[in-house]
């Protein structure tokens, strides 16, 4: 799975920074069906915002465990 987003203008992050801000955020990941009802996922997410704003725009690996019923 993949995601690309663009933010422009006032936002929570730009309020922390004290200025208007625009940036691109993106993620790339995979999901694996362990069983019919259990899914394990991992993705990497990042932005082109430099420097990172108050640790909210740092890059990160995200692990998920999903259950459906």
Buried (B, 14 or more C-beta within 10 A) or exposed (E): EEEEEEBEEEBEBBEBBEEEBEBEBBBEBEEEEEEEEEBEBEBEBBBEBEEEBEEEBEEEEEEEEEEEE
